[in-house]
Amino acid sequence: QVQLVESGGGLVQPGGSLRLSCAASGFTVSNYAMSWYRQAPGKERELVAFISSTGGSTMYADSVKGRFTISRDNAKNTVYLQMNSLKPEDTAMFYCNVRILQRAFWGQGTQVTVSS
């Protein structure tokens, strides 16, 4: 069955970096577009970054452009989110997402906290 497992979150100071990983099983990431979302307390879940199935197209929320980079490693069947220049407003639970046959699959999330 489809499974997404996020990791790499943690506590980081403003200006710091983290790399999130999303290990996929039950499907091949290179065949599907993949996304990262985040949800801060009291706010709706929002799309942060998207990568096309070919990897040739990426898209970012305006709030993270120039700071975050989405990528994939097909050999490891894993998608990454490199986050640099982190700000306190980036604090949120981050989720990996894939849509297969019009059904959305989510991981359990990984918490990112940016604080001094």
N, C-alpha and C positions, 0 to 999 in steps of 0.2 A: 504494500500500500504506500501511498505518497506520504512522505515524512520530511519535515524541514526542522533542522535543529540549529538554532542560533547560539553563538558564543562570542566572547571577546569584550563584552561590556564591563563596566566598572566605574570607579571614581577617579576623575582626572581633574587637574587644575585648569582654569581658563587658559587658553592658548595651547593646551596639550593636544595629543593625538591618541586615537584608538583605531584599531582595525577590527571590524566585526566580520564574523564568518557565518555562513549559512550552508550547512552540510545537507545535501539532498539525497534522498533514497526513494526508490519506487518509480523513478522516472529519470530521464537524462536531461540535465539542465541546458545542454546545447540545443535542444529541440524546442525550447520555450523561452518566451520573454520572462524576465524575473524582476522583482521590485523589492525595494525596502520602504517600509512605512514606519512612522513613529507616532506615539501617543503620549502626550504629557498629561499630568493629572488635571482633570476637569476640562480637558479639551478633546476634540474629535481626532480620530486617527487620520493622519495626513500622509500623502505620498511624498517620499523624500528623493528617491532615485529609481530609475528604470533602465534596464538594458535589454535590447532586442535579442531575439533568438540567435541571430548571427553574431551578436556582439558589436555590430557595426554602427549601432545607434544607441545613444544614451540620452537621458533627460534628467534634469535636476529641478527641485523646487528652488525658487528664487532665493530663499533664505540660506541655501547651502551651496549655491553655485560658486565655484572657485575654491571651495574648502573640502568638499566631499568628492570621492571618486568611486564609482561602482565598477566592478570587474568580475570576471569569472575564470575559474580554472577547470576546464572540461575534463582533464585527466583525473582531478579530484572530485568532480561533480559538486563543486562548491562555488558559491557566489560570495563576494566580499564587498565591504563598504569601508573604504579608508576615510577616516574623518580627521581633518587637521584644523588647527586654529579654533578649537572648540570654545563655545561660549556657554554661559549659564543657561541661556534660553534653548540650548540643544538638549537639556536634560529631559529624558523621556524613556519609555520602553520602546525598543526598536524591534520590528517584526519583519521577517522575510515572507514573501508572497509569490505564489505562482498560480496562474489560472489555466486549468486543463479542462477541455470540453465544457467551457462556461461555468466551471465550478472553481471557486477560490479556495486555496489551501494556505494555511498559516502555520508558522512555528509557534513555540511557546513564548518567544520574546527574550530579549536580553536588555538589562537595565543599564542605561548610561546616565551618570550623574556628573555634572560639571560644576565644581564648587571649589572655592579656596578655603 
